[in-house]
Amino acid sequence: MGDKAQTHHPGAAGRALAADRPASIRNVVLVGHSGSGKTTLVEALALTAGAVNRAGRVEDGGTVSDHDDIEHRQQRSVQLSLVPVEWDGIKVNLLDTPGYADFVGELRAGLRAADAALFVVSASDGVDGSTRMVWEECAAVGMPRAIVITHLEAARADFEEMTRICAEAFGGDDPDAVLPLYLPLRGPEGPDGHAPVTGLVGLLSRKLFDYSTGERKESEPGEDQLPDIEEARNRLIEGIIAESEDETLMDRYLGGEQVEVKTLIEDLERAVGRGSFFPVLAAAPAAEGARQGLGTVELLELVTRGFPTPFEHPLPGVTTVDGEPRELKPCDTDGPLVAEVVKTSSDPYVGRLSLVRVFSGTLRPDQTVHVSGHGLADRGHEDHDVDEKVGALSMPFGKQQRPVTHAVAGDLVCVAKLGRAETGDTLSAKDDPLLMEPWQMPDPLLPLAIHAHSKADEDKLSQGLSRLVAEDPTMRLEQNQDTHQVVLWCLGEAHADVALERLRSRYGVQVDVVPHRVSLRETFATRATGRGRHVKQSGGHGQYAICEIEVEPLPGGSGIEFVDKVVGGAVPRQFIPSVEKGVRAQAAKGVAAGYPLVDVRVTLVDGKAHSVDSSDAAFQTAGALALREAAADARIHLLEPVAEVTVLVGDDYVGAVMSDLSSRRGRLLGTEQVGTGRTLIRAEVPEFEIGRYTVDLRSLSHGTARFDRGYARHEPMPPQIAERIREQAGDEA
């Protein structure tokens, strides 16, 4: 790759690219931690491919990586972006993903849309834990991968050492499956003692590729360079042959037979395409005024010749909307339409834009499609099956959208005016509605309680929030009936900041963030009795109702049980439901700190009525008064929700995580080994203690741990904490 002569035809700057055949498409997602240089690399590839001019600009004057204002303010990517380029007659859809953990939902969407991945690793920062975890996810589904080492201009950057680290991190049991195809060449040392990288040497071709003039030039290596080249070349050849489908090739090679370079390249391309060999390359952005960035030609050659076509991408599970499995040919341009919305965004000029991956059939403008959205009801997304008319199809270039006439199976395209479609929805033929199996999305576990800043904001809040969660399925909207709070569940603090910024800048909604409340309960710790007397005789129609109750605690989860033990008609039969209604209404309001009362049996034992002045309303009031009086003489427990927590963490951090859980009043339930080097910790922790756990755990484990939580039960809160809560409730009252 880069080792045999070829003619390439870069795309004209700013020209919208459309592909007519899946075989001429490559979908590649760029993965790496924040600051590794993914966006810079995309811009360098676009320059080399001719998608932008020498200044890195498209025709409208913007850069190919222009994003929304939030990204400019935060100085980092916060969303998935598509940059299509053309090389050697192949359309390459580059999917640039955020590297920060809070935006992993955008990364997962990019992985869904792509057929191969470029892992971008900074020579100055190395491989972090989250990048290793994504590598393992790709390995689990057999996605082809390559590694690009950036920031070689850093003072202590060492390509050979970084290659070794990558082989150790990504190679698993076979580090020889992670090897460089090229070695960097350094120029003379500067005044600071650092020798800049000026070119590459192709290990298979034994050719030098000099980028020092800003344009790639080929030459032969000097005699003094050959020994280093041969050592690395021999190891690369052995690595390629080990993955060859020709089982006799290794024996022939070890027996002294010279293997043709053409054969090695063909075997290399096959091994890369099926995800069994992972080449390492180097890349750097072009200098000002240069035509090509270092390593970008080699990288484009790898992508177009080594990465798989969409034909080789396994089709996600497809069913009818009723759940019946449907078998489809992969990437059939003439087959039934099946496409998926992988990203939803709002454009100030064209409105809602849906980035769509077409898996089967051909999508055209003005086509009526069926939009199916199922399975995200727990995140504020209602299931829906609706027909919608597709608007214009386009490809992004900087901030502009360039129209295209169609999108074939295997391609990515932006679709306008899909008003009901949300991220994760399936687009299919109107008369043949289908549904794709959703991809795995992380659970948002950081609560953000908000309320409208003003009355004007309150009027726009609901619509703004609905649009926000339609764009981002990793965000969950909750209208908490217990605390009466509007809660946005996010993946982290940066995710929450972006949500607030989008509400303000895109939808014109200003909100205030308030402390998140946990849904507490109250219950009786002891038996108690109460007498409710509601007697008024002055002025107009009188009111008369007296009832006596006994209250006793019940096991957790029992709710409110009402028992009638009145004898002799002391309370007329028609008013007993009134007493129960009053008791339940008071229980819902609480009896101590304003939280709902649960898990008690209330027994009506006696009472009095008046033939004229007793009424339904009077006995409701008496029932409520009786429950309050019983509570005044009893010990009331505040019940807090307890979550069942599972934490998957690297073995190096198990002790720290377990100690931290214990400090949060957690009860450790056990641990188990999961694969190699990871442990699953199970614990029960009060929800009061884990409001910010997703942020704290990331810091504690250096981004290598993840956790899940689920409601277990409510249980009594420690007295000292309960007393503090009661005092706060009293102050607020």
MARBA-15339 format. One record per residue (C-alpha): residue number from 1; residue in three letters; x, y, z. Coordinates in steps of 0.001 Angstrom, whole numbers, plus 500000, padded with zeros to 6 digits. Example, Ala and Ser with C-alpha at 12.3 -4.5 7.8 and 13.67 -1.06 7.14 Angstrom:
REM residues 2
  num  residu      px      py      pz
    1     ALA  512300  495500  507800
    2     SER  513670  498940  507140
//
This chain:
REM residues 733
  num  residu      px      py      pz
    1     MET  500000  500000  500000
    2     GLY  501882  502962  498700
    3     ASP  504363  500371  497437
    4     LYS  503264  500128  493815
    5     ALA  502666  502845  491268
    6     GLN  499126  504077  490863
    7     THR  497227  507032  489515
    8     HIS  494847  508771  491852
    9     HIS  492133  511251  491014
   10     PRO  491484  513615  493897
   11     GLY  488010  515044  494200
   12     ALA  487546  518691  493301
   13     ALA  487417  520992  496290
   14     GLY  483854  521425  497477
   15     ARG  482342  518978  494969
   16     ALA  479501  516852  496362
   17     LEU  480367  513174  496098
   18     ALA  477877  510481  495193
   19     ALA  478653  506826  494595
   20     ASP  476772  504515  492248
   21     ARG  478270  501231  493446
   22     PRO  478845  499959  496993
   23     ALA  482208  498572  495840
   24     SER  483441  502146  495347
   25     ILE  482651  503212  498940
   26     ARG  484688  502965  502135
   27     ASN  483165  503978  505474
   28     VAL  485856  504666  508067
   29     VAL  485443  505872  511645
   30     LEU  488293  507642  513446
   31     VAL  488679  506617  517078
   32     GLY  490978  507969  519751
   33     HIS  491147  509911  522971
   34     SER  490512  513635  523101
   35     GLY  493487  515544  521724
   36     SER  494943  512634  519751
   37     GLY  494558  514568  516497
   38     LYS  491554  512953  514780
   39     THR  490031  516161  513404
   40     THR  493433  517451  512269
   41     LEU  494045  514147  510508
   42     VAL  490670  514334  508735
   43     GLU  491546  517817  507483
   44     ALA  494950  516585  506286
   45     LEU  493350  513679  504405
   46     ALA  490814  516052  502835
   47     LEU  493644  518319  501657
   48     THR  495589  515444  500135
   49     ALA  492460  514103  498426
   50     GLY  491688  517513  496957
   51     ALA  488470  518075  498903
   52     VAL  489924  521391  500121
   53     ASN  492442  523837  498730
   54     ARG  495967  524496  499954
   55     ALA  494718  526755  502725
   56     GLY  492567  523916  504029
   57     ARG  489401  525709  502863
   58     VAL  486361  524674  500883
   59     GLU  484801  526952  498292
   60     ASP  482739  528939  500795
   61     GLY  485868  529822  502742
   62     GLY  485233  527559  505718
   63     THR  487310  524591  506832
   64     VAL  486222  521046  506064
   65     SER  485953  520398  509795
   66     ASP  483725  523384  510614
   67     HIS  481290  522374  513344
   68     ASP  478783  524251  515438
   69     ASP  479664  527167  517687
   70     ILE  479712  524961  520777
   71     GLU  482711  523038  519432
   72     HIS  484554  526261  518682
   73     ARG  483912  527550  522215
   74     GLN  484892  524280  523894
   75     GLN  487863  523683  521575
   76     ARG  486976  520010  521114
   77     SER  484657  517798  519094
   78     VAL  481358  517033  520783
   79     GLN  479518  515354  517921
   80     LEU  479933  512908  515073
   81     SER  480791  514557  511754
   82     LEU  481018  513216  508198
   83     VAL  483727  514327  505770
   84     PRO  483515  512593  502355
   85     VAL  486628  512560  500152
   86     GLU  487587  510754  496943
   87     TRP  490777  508848  496222
   88     ASP  491613  506709  493213
   89     GLY  487939  506586  492205
   90     ILE  486841  505474  495683
   91     LYS  484533  507560  497855
   92     VAL  485810  507554  501437
   93     ASN  483336  508603  504129
   94     LEU  485478  509749  507056
   95     LEU  483542  509750  510331
   96     ASP  485239  511966  512891
   97     THR  484155  511127  516459
   98     PRO  484644  512944  519770
   99     GLY  487339  511497  521978
  100     TYR  485942  512653  525313
  101     ALA  484126  509974  527303
  102     ASP  480982  512093  527754
  103     PHE  480272  511822  524028
  104     VAL  480713  508082  523658
  105     GLY  477201  507937  522215
  106     GLU  478495  509803  519140
  107     LEU  481356  507317  518933
  108     ARG  478955  504357  519064
  109     ALA  476912  505911  516260
  110     GLY  480110  506261  514200
  111     LEU  480984  502624  514806
  112     ARG  477508  501621  513640
  113     ALA  477844  503613  510419
  114     ALA  481380  502458  509566
  115     ASP  482885  499315  508088
  116     ALA  486409  499852  509460
  117     ALA  488186  501952  512086
  118     LEU  491317  504073  512252
  119     PHE  492630  504241  515813
  120     VAL  494466  507547  516198
  121     VAL  497166  507441  518883
  122     SER  499215  510434  519982
  123     ALA  502950  509757  520241
  124     SER  503094  512138  523198
  125     ASP  500118  510698  525137
  126     GLY  500047  506985  524351
  127     VAL  497074  504626  524603
  128     ASP  494465  505344  527264
  129     GLY  492084  502872  528890
  130     SER  488967  504030  527039
  131     THR  490694  503539  523657
  132     ARG  491595  499980  524664
  133     MET  487960  499324  525567
  134     VAL  486768  500538  522144
  135     TRP  489401  498336  520479
  136     GLU  487974  495347  522336
  137     GLU  484452  496272  521192
  138     CYS  485644  496362  517578
  139     ALA  487479  493066  518028
  140     ALA  484320  491433  519375
  141     VAL  482506  492140  516089
  142     GLY  485535  491581  513847
  143     MET  485769  495163  512573
  144     PRO  488963  495771  510535
  145     ARG  491282  498276  512173
  146     ALA  494504  500177  511570
  147     ILE  496539  502428  513854
  148     VAL  497773  505925  513014
  149     ILE  500432  507509  515214
  150     THR  500264  511306  515320
  151     HIS  502151  514134  517051
  152     LEU  505539  512823  515961
  153     GLU  506722  516430  516094
  154     ALA  506568  516291  519920
  155     ALA  509942  516635  521633
  156     ARG  510139  513083  522997
  157     ALA  508019  511342  520340
  158     ASP  509349  507869  519568
  159     PHE  507583  505995  516753
  160     GLU  509253  502669  517489
  161     GLU  508360  502829  521185
  162     MET  504770  503806  520408
  163     THR  504514  500898  517979
  164     ARG  505647  498566  520753
  165     ILE  503077  500070  523148
  166     CYS  500330  499647  520543
  167     ALA  501311  496037  519928
  168     GLU  501145  495402  523656
  169     ALA  497819  497210  524070
  170     PHE  496071  495964  520933
  171     GLY  497853  492786  519900
  172     GLY  496548  490599  522715
  173     ASP  497980  487116  522310
  174     ASP  499507  488019  518940
  175     PRO  501589  491220  519117
  176     ASP  503016  490403  515656
  177     ALA  499581  491223  514231
  178     VAL  500323  494893  515045
  179     LEU  503291  496025  512932
  180     PRO  504334  499154  511008
  181     LEU  504082  499336  507216
  182     TYR  506344  502404  507111
  183     LEU  509088  503852  509279
  184     PRO  509458  507615  509760
  185     LEU  512548  509377  508425
  186     ARG  513959  512260  510415
  187     GLY  515799  515256  509070
  188     PRO  518735  517102  510649
  189     GLU  518484  518086  514301
  190     GLY  517337  521612  515012
  191     PRO  518712  524005  517648
  192     ASP  516598  522279  520286
  193     GLY  518194  518903  519495
  194     HIS  514970  517556  517963
  195     ALA  515051  515985  514500
  196     PRO  511743  516540  512662
  197     VAL  510062  513754  510685
  198     THR  510397  514575  506988
  199     GLY  509352  511368  505261
  200     LEU  508624  507657  505390
  201     VAL  510258  504496  504181
  202     GLY  508024  501752  502772
  203     LEU  509083  498457  504284
  204     LEU  507718  496247  501499
  205     SER  508859  498391  498577
  206     ARG  512136  499617  500162
  207     LYS  511260  503077  498805
  208     LEU  511660  506453  500505
  209     PHE  508779  508933  500410
  210     ASP  509993  512443  501144
  211     TYR  507416  515036  502287
  212     SER  509865  517774  503233
  213     THR  508875  519954  500235
  214     GLY  505160  519703  501019
  215     GLU  504575  517158  498259
  216     ARG  505364  513441  498279
  217     LYS  508508  512486  496339
  218     GLU  509810  508953  495871
  219     SER  513476  507923  496005
  220     GLU  515784  505024  496842
  221     PRO  517262  504563  500349
  222     GLY  520936  504946  501034
  223     GLU  523168  501974  501841
  224     ASP  523398  503074  505484
  225     GLN  519600  502877  505836
  226     LEU  519144  499359  504477
  227     PRO  520070  497350  507643
  228     ASP  517377  499036  509754
  229     ILE  514872  498656  506929
  230     GLU  515630  494947  506465
  231     GLU  515144  494073  510138
  232     ALA  511725  495726  510296
  233     ARG  510857  494433  506818
  234     ASN  511568  490813  507709
  235     ARG  509382  491025  510792
  236     LEU  506560  492602  508739
  237     ILE  506809  489897  506075
  238     GLU  506619  487163  508720
  239     GLY  503600  488870  510266
  240     ILE  501838  489065  506885
  241     ILE  502660  485479  505963
  242     ALA  501397  484261  509351
  243     GLU  497973  485659  508380
  244     SER  498099  484407  504792
  245     GLU  495451  482036  503511
  246     ASP  498261  480110  501788
  247     GLU  499422  477775  504560
  248     THR  502512  476713  502578
  249     LEU  503836  480249  502242
  250     MET  505545  480369  505646
  251     ASP  507432  477124  505017
  252     ARG  508550  478378  501630
  253     TYR  509647  481703  503092
  254     LEU  511582  480096  505944
  255     GLY  513137  477759  503380
  256     GLY  514701  480771  501661
  257     GLU  512191  481368  498873
  258     GLN  511773  485008  497885
  259     VAL  508114  485996  498133
  260     GLU  507010  488516  495513
  261     VAL  506043  491947  496828
  262     LYS  502810  491712  494852
  263     THR  501878  488524  496739
  264     LEU  502736  490126  500086
  265     ILE  500599  493193  499322
  266     GLU  497649  491034  498274
  267     ASP  497941  488937  501450
  268     LEU  498307  492102  503536
  269     GLU  495175  493639  502019
  270     ARG  493181  490466  502671
  271     ALA  494413  490217  506286
  272     VAL  493580  493878  506961
  273     GLY  490169  493510  505341
  274     ARG  489154  490540  507451
  275     GLY  490447  492108  510688
  276     SER  493323  489752  511475
  277     PHE  496255  492131  510848
  278     PHE  496453  495704  512117
  279     PRO  499009  497909  510342
  280     VAL  500612  500877  512062
  281     LEU  501166  504083  510098
  282     ALA  502409  507593  510859
  283     ALA  500713  510842  509833
  284     ALA  501127  514576  510301
  285     PRO  499243  517633  509009
  286     ALA  500573  519517  506014
  287     ALA  502717  522567  506610
  288     GLU  501250  525907  505573
  289     GLY  501001  526063  501775
  290     ALA  501857  522370  501332
  291     ARG  499753  520040  499198
  292     GLN  500103  516895  501297
  293     GLY  500529  516009  504937
  294     LEU  503083  513366  505897
  295     GLY  501676  509849  505570
  296     THR  498320  510937  504178
  297     VAL  498866  509338  500761
  298     GLU  499853  506063  502417
  299     LEU  496830  506217  504692
  300     LEU  494414  506848  501815
  301     GLU  495945  503933  499921
  302     LEU  495447  501672  502929
  303     VAL  491821  502769  503308
  304     THR  490912  502369  499635
  305     ARG  492785  499127  498993
  306     GLY  492922  497358  502336
  307     PHE  489700  498293  504144
  308     PRO  486546  496356  503251
  309     THR  483724  497479  501005
  310     PRO  480210  497745  502467
  311     PHE  479492  494328  500889
  312     GLU  481659  492809  503622
  313     HIS  479842  494546  506481
  314     PRO  477511  492146  508315
  315     LEU  473973  493471  508121
  316     PRO  472513  494226  511578
  317     GLY  469434  492206  512480
  318     VAL  466328  493245  510523
  319     THR  462727  492404  511414
  320     THR  459279  493503  510441
  321     VAL  457730  496081  512757
  322     ASP  455905  493158  514399
  323     GLY  459179  491420  515237
  324     GLU  459306  488760  512502
  325     PRO  462922  488140  511318
  326     ARG  463676  489276  507761
  327     GLU  466607  487950  505731
  328     LEU  468183  490463  503339
  329     LYS  471121  490320  500954
  330     PRO  473924  492541  502240
  331     CYS  474242  495874  500477
  332     ASP  471776  495138  497669
  333     THR  471141  498403  495818
  334     ASP  468017  496927  494215
  335     GLY  466735  495323  497417
  336     PRO  464138  496663  499869
  337     LEU  465065  499990  501406
  338     VAL  466622  499699  504860
  339     ALA  468467  502715  506257
  340     GLU  469207  503954  509744
  341     VAL  469439  507421  511270
  342     VAL  472825  507520  513005
  343     LYS  472751  511200  513915
  344     THR  470162  513966  514148
  345     SER  471070  517641  514215
  346     SER  469538  521053  513650
  347     ASP  470826  523353  510946
  348     PRO  469894  527052  511220
  349     TYR  469189  527229  507470
  350     VAL  467631  523873  506519
  351     GLY  466150  522767  509858
  352     ARG  466493  519202  511068
  353     LEU  469155  517090  509329
  354     SER  469388  513320  509656
  355     LEU  472671  511558  508892
  356     VAL  471632  508205  507454
  357     ARG  473527  504992  506652
  358     VAL  471838  503084  503828
  359     PHE  472177  499321  504360
  360     SER  469919  498090  501535
  361     GLY  468176  499616  498531
  362     THR  468608  503152  497202
  363     LEU  467359  506336  498873
  364     ARG  466137  509216  496700
  365     PRO  464832  512752  497351
  366     ASP  461064  513223  497684
  367     GLN  460609  509513  498405
  368     THR  457965  508597  500988
  369     VAL  459484  506275  503577
  370     HIS  458270  504533  506702
  371     VAL  459979  505690  509905
  372     SER  460112  503072  512665
  373     GLY  461382  503945  516113
  374     HIS  461170  501305  518824
  375     GLY  462912  500452  522062
  376     LEU  463887  503808  523584
  377     ALA  460730  504613  525534
  378     ASP  462720  504566  528781
  379     ARG  464723  507557  527505
  380     GLY  461809  509775  526577
  381     HIS  461535  508476  522990
  382     GLU  458094  507175  522188
  383     ASP  457713  504157  519905
  384     HIS  456402  505322  516571
  385     ASP  455542  504071  513088
  386     VAL  454883  506928  510680
  387     ASP  455248  507707  506990
  388     GLU  457336  510739  506038
  389     LYS  458477  512317  502817
  390     VAL  462231  512542  502399
  391     GLY  463520  516040  501676
  392     ALA  466717  516915  499841
  393     LEU  469720  514581  500030
  394     SER  473114  516184  500533
  395     MET  476753  515753  501476
  396     PRO  478448  518051  503995
  397     PHE  481311  520316  502928
  398     GLY  482310  522603  505753
  399     LYS  479160  524350  506892
  400     GLN  477403  523826  503571
  401     GLN  475308  520917  502341
  402     ARG  475857  520000  498689
  403     PRO  472890  518253  496992
  404     VAL  473211  514700  495671
  405     THR  470736  512799  493532
  406     HIS  470648  509505  495459
  407     ALA  472366  507322  498049
  408     VAL  472991  503645  497296
  409     ALA  473323  500818  499796
  410     GLY  476586  501215  501691
  411     ASP  476658  505009  501479
  412     LEU  476055  507770  504019
  413     VAL  473937  510802  503260
  414     CYS  472292  513758  505007
  415     VAL  468490  513844  504730
  416     ALA  466461  517015  505250
  417     LYS  462956  517489  506641
  418     LEU  462423  514194  508446
  419     GLY  460396  515826  511194
  420     ARG  459591  512676  513178
  421     ALA  462737  510592  512651
  422     GLU  465120  510392  515608
  423     THR  468598  508966  516062
  424     GLY  468384  505180  515946
  425     ASP  465212  505081  513817
  426     THR  464874  502874  510745
  427     LEU  463837  504167  507319
  428     SER  462228  501616  505014
  429     ALA  459797  501382  502122
  430     LYS  456322  502700  502822
  431     ASP  454724  499431  501681
  432     ASP  457346  497192  503331
  433     PRO  458080  498643  506805
  434     LEU  461108  497134  508550
  435     LEU  463022  497660  511781
  436     MET  466755  497377  512426
  437     GLU  468152  496024  515660
  438     PRO  469352  499079  517655
  439     TRP  473011  499480  518474
  440     GLN  474209  499485  522061
  441     MET  473975  502891  523675
  442     PRO  475498  503839  527041
  443     ASP  473129  504522  529907
  444     PRO  473085  508167  531086
  445     LEU  473737  508110  534830
  446     LEU  474414  511747  535784
  447     PRO  471203  513613  536764
  448     LEU  470752  517273  535837
  449     ALA  467664  518827  537464
  450     ILE  466467  521984  535701
  451     HIS  463599  524436  535631
  452     ALA  462733  527271  533284
  453     HIS  464398  530580  534072
  454     SER  461301  532636  533268
  455     LYS  457705  532287  532154
  456     ALA  458756  532809  528535
  457     ASP  461299  529998  528873
  458     GLU  458690  527768  530486
  459     ASP  456514  528037  527382
  460     LYS  459400  526834  525153
  461     LEU  460991  524313  527522
  462     SER  458954  521251  526593
  463     GLN  459570  521588  522861
  464     GLY  463265  522347  523379
  465     LEU  463751  519283  525570
  466     SER  461901  517000  523153
  467     ARG  464148  518154  520302
  468     LEU  467224  517705  522453
  469     VAL  466514  514064  523309
  470     ALA  465432  513350  519714
  471     GLU  468936  514331  518612
  472     ASP  470754  512476  521371
  473     PRO  469525  509022  522459
  474     THR  472205  508907  525164
  475     MET  470239  511588  526998
  476     ARG  467147  510613  528998
  477     LEU  464354  512983  529961
  478     GLU  462530  512293  533221
  479     GLN  459506  514059  534669
  480     ASN  459817  512806  538245
  481     GLN  456370  512419  539770
  482     ASP  457728  512148  543323
  483     THR  460027  515169  543387
  484     HIS  458185  517153  540673
  485     GLN  461509  517856  538989
  486     VAL  462447  517847  535314
  487     VAL  465637  515798  535091
  488     LEU  467983  515373  532141
  489     TRP  470104  512271  532620
  490     CYS  473495  512792  530952
  491     LEU  476752  510864  530487
  492     GLY  478906  513377  532343
  493     GLU  479488  517031  533131
  494     ALA  480669  517983  529647
  495     HIS  477605  516256  528158
  496     ALA  475395  518236  530538
  497     ASP  477145  521518  529640
  498     VAL  476562  520903  525933
  499     ALA  472885  520096  526585
  500     LEU  472383  523400  528433
  501     GLU  474249  525304  525730
  502     ARG  472132  523747  522974
  503     LEU  468932  524587  524833
  504     ARG  470053  528193  525049
  505     SER  471659  528740  521638
  506     ARG  469567  526492  519370
  507     TYR  466162  526571  520984
  508     GLY  466247  529879  522861
  509     VAL  465493  528308  526254
  510     GLN  467268  529563  529370
  511     VAL  467125  527150  532318
  512     ASP  468418  527125  535870
  513     VAL  470131  524085  537338
  514     VAL  468843  523087  540767
  515     PRO  469951  520377  543228
  516     HIS  468704  516956  542197
  517     ARG  466310  515439  544710
  518     VAL  466195  511756  545527
  519     SER  462763  510126  545847
  520     LEU  462442  509509  549603
  521     ARG  459607  507750  551415
  522     GLU  458291  507722  554981
  523     THR  457011  504860  557078
  524     PHE  455996  504118  560675
  525     ALA  458708  502414  562713
  526     THR  456245  501545  565514
  527     ARG  452533  501002  566045
  528     ALA  450502  504121  566773
  529     THR  446926  505349  567153
  530     GLY  445312  508553  566057
  531     ARG  442011  510340  566401
  532     GLY  440737  512665  563730
  533     ARG  438067  515143  564833
  534     HIS  436572  517531  562301
  535     VAL  433626  519344  563912
  536     LYS  432382  522800  562858
  537     GLN  428945  524091  563877
  538     SER  429195  527861  563370
  539     GLY  427682  529533  560318
  540     GLY  425791  527712  557588
  541     HIS  425867  523960  557150
  542     GLY  427835  522222  559901
  543     GLN  430581  519593  559492
  544     TYR  430913  516609  561749
  545     ALA  433239  513619  561478
  546     ILE  435293  511715  564031
  547     CYS  437366  508622  563336
  548     GLU  439892  506606  565265
  549     ILE  442622  504590  563553
  550     GLU  445466  502251  564379
  551     VAL  448643  502274  562247
  552     GLU  451225  499480  562102
  553     PRO  454305  499015  559920
  554     LEU  454381  496449  557114
  555     PRO  457274  494841  555188
  556     GLY  458924  496887  552434
  557     GLY  456997  497061  549203
  558     SER  453576  496598  550838
  559     GLY  452284  500090  550056
  560     ILE  449238  501357  552003
  561     GLU  446745  498799  553293
  562     PHE  443396  500043  554656
  563     VAL  441267  497820  556930
  564     ASP  437756  498478  558223
  565     LYS  437052  497123  561725
  566     VAL  434242  499469  562717
  567     VAL  431439  497753  564633
  568     GLY  427931  498899  565434
  569     GLY  427773  501479  562654
  570     ALA  429806  504064  564567
  571     VAL  430937  505268  561151
  572     PRO  428158  504830  558577
  573     ARG  429097  502499  555697
  574     GLN  428840  505246  553085
  575     PHE  431582  507257  554840
  576     ILE  434190  504477  555291
  577     PRO  435540  504970  551708
  578     SER  435728  508669  552560
  579     VAL  437990  507939  555531
  580     GLU  440191  505748  553317
  581     LYS  440386  508464  550686
  582     GLY  441470  511014  553287
  583     VAL  444084  508639  554724
  584     ARG  445551  507897  551293
  585     ALA  445592  511575  550322
  586     GLN  447518  512442  553496
  587     ALA  449859  509479  552964
  588     ALA  450722  510796  549510
  589     LYS  451649  514172  551064
  590     GLY  453658  512596  553870
  591     VAL  453433  512935  557639
  592     ALA  456916  514029  558725
  593     ALA  459078  515636  556048
  594     GLY  456711  515801  553098
  595     TYR  457575  512497  551430
  596     PRO  455006  509796  550533
  597     LEU  454081  507376  553327
  598     VAL  454392  503686  552428
  599     ASP  454362  500204  553931
  600     VAL  451756  500624  556680
  601     ARG  448406  499108  557544
  602     VAL  445783  501661  558626
  603     THR  442844  500177  560513
  604     LEU  439674  502169  561133
  605     VAL  438419  501018  564547
  606     ASP  435837  503570  565678
  607     GLY  434272  506945  565023
  608     LYS  431205  509137  565288
  609     ALA  428839  510706  562800
  610     HIS  426008  513242  562814
  611     SER  422763  512581  561030
  612     VAL  422748  516033  559399
  613     ASP  426264  517490  559470
  614     SER  428369  514447  558467
  615     SER  429552  514345  554856
  616     ASP  432073  512770  552509
  617     ALA  434334  515819  552742
  618     ALA  434175  515887  556543
  619     PHE  435262  512232  556873
  620     GLN  438047  512726  554324
  621     THR  439378  515545  556474
  622     ALA  438974  513477  559668
  623     GLY  440889  510562  558105
  624     ALA  443788  512846  557195
  625     LEU  443814  514397  560686
  626     ALA  443826  510957  562332
  627     LEU  446878  509869  560309
  628     ARG  448745  513073  561187
  629     GLU  447974  512610  564900
  630     ALA  449178  509005  564807
  631     ALA  452416  510150  563180
  632     ALA  452948  512808  565867
  633     ASP  453090  510101  568531
  634     ALA  455136  507564  566559
  635     ARG  458705  507168  565408
  636     ILE  458822  507825  561661
  637     HIS  461543  506401  559467
  638     LEU  462728  508183  556338
  639     LEU  463296  505608  553611
  640     GLU  465942  506213  550960
  641     PRO  466225  504366  547640
  642     VAL  469044  501860  547391
  643     ALA  470566  501042  544014
  644     GLU  472061  497764  542939
  645     VAL  475368  498749  541350
  646     THR  477707  496711  539142
  647     VAL  481135  498134  538316
  648     LEU  483359  496639  535610
  649     VAL  486898  497757  536352
  650     GLY  490471  496807  535553
  651     ASP  492170  494697  538203
  652     ASP  494587  497534  538992
  653     TYR  491739  499659  540348
  654     VAL  489617  497053  542148
  655     GLY  490873  497962  545619
  656     ALA  490343  501697  545115
  657     VAL  486823  501193  543719
  658     MET  485771  498856  546541
  659     SER  487128  501244  549156
  660     ASP  485274  504139  547523
  661     LEU  481995  502185  547438
  662     SER  482350  501393  551142
  663     SER  482867  505090  551886
  664     ARG  479515  505749  550177
  665     ARG  477679  503509  552667
  666     GLY  477778  500730  550102
  667     ARG  477415  497039  550908
  668     LEU  479698  494884  548784
  669     LEU  477902  491785  547521
  670     GLY  480757  490088  545714
  671     THR  483202  490141  542820
  672     GLU  483858  487970  539808
  673     GLN  486541  487841  537149
  674     VAL  485437  488928  533667
  675     GLY  487835  487976  530910
  676     THR  491485  488868  531404
  677     GLY  492435  491687  533728
  678     ARG  488922  492854  534648
  679     THR  486691  492402  537657
  680     LEU  482957  492888  538089
  681     ILE  482069  494345  541494
  682     ARG  478492  494061  542764
  683     ALA  477255  496281  545571
  684     GLU  474194  498010  547006
  685     VAL  474611  501744  547491
  686     PRO  472128  504440  548607
  687     GLU  471187  506666  545693
  688     PHE  472048  509703  547818
  689     GLU  475684  508647  547521
  690     ILE  475960  508038  543771
  691     GLY  474501  511154  542180
  692     ARG  477910  512046  540704
  693     TYR  479364  508551  540695
  694     THR  479790  508440  536921
  695     VAL  482147  511452  537169
  696     ASP  483968  510220  540276
  697     LEU  484438  506681  538926
  698     ARG  485940  507987  535706
  699     SER  488482  509961  537717
  700     LEU  489170  507066  540092
  701     SER  489794  504525  537318
  702     HIS  491384  506868  534733
  703     GLY  488448  506279  532420
  704     THR  488750  502488  532361
  705     ALA  485696  501529  534457
  706     ARG  481998  501628  533733
  707     PHE  479005  500949  535915
  708     ASP  475319  500157  535755
  709     ARG  472671  500794  538351
  710     GLY  469152  499611  539019
  711     TYR  466596  500226  541735
  712     ALA  466708  497623  544519
  713     ARG  464389  498913  547270
  714     HIS  463793  501670  549808
  715     GLU  465232  501177  553275
  716     PRO  465551  503268  556479
  717     MET  468043  506089  556353
  718     PRO  470606  506504  559173
  719     PRO  469098  508720  561924
  720     GLN  471661  511513  561699
  721     ILE  471140  511901  557928
  722     ALA  467353  511629  558307
  723     GLU  467388  514390  560913
  724     ARG  469309  516656  558560
  725     ILE  466751  516009  555808
  726     ARG  463889  516822  558177
  727     GLU  465554  520084  559179
  728     GLN  465996  521039  555508
  729     ALA  462340  520227  554848
  730     GLY  461354  522416  557791
  731     ASP  463476  525306  556549
  732     GLU  461985  525070  553044
  733     ALA  458481  525005  554479
//
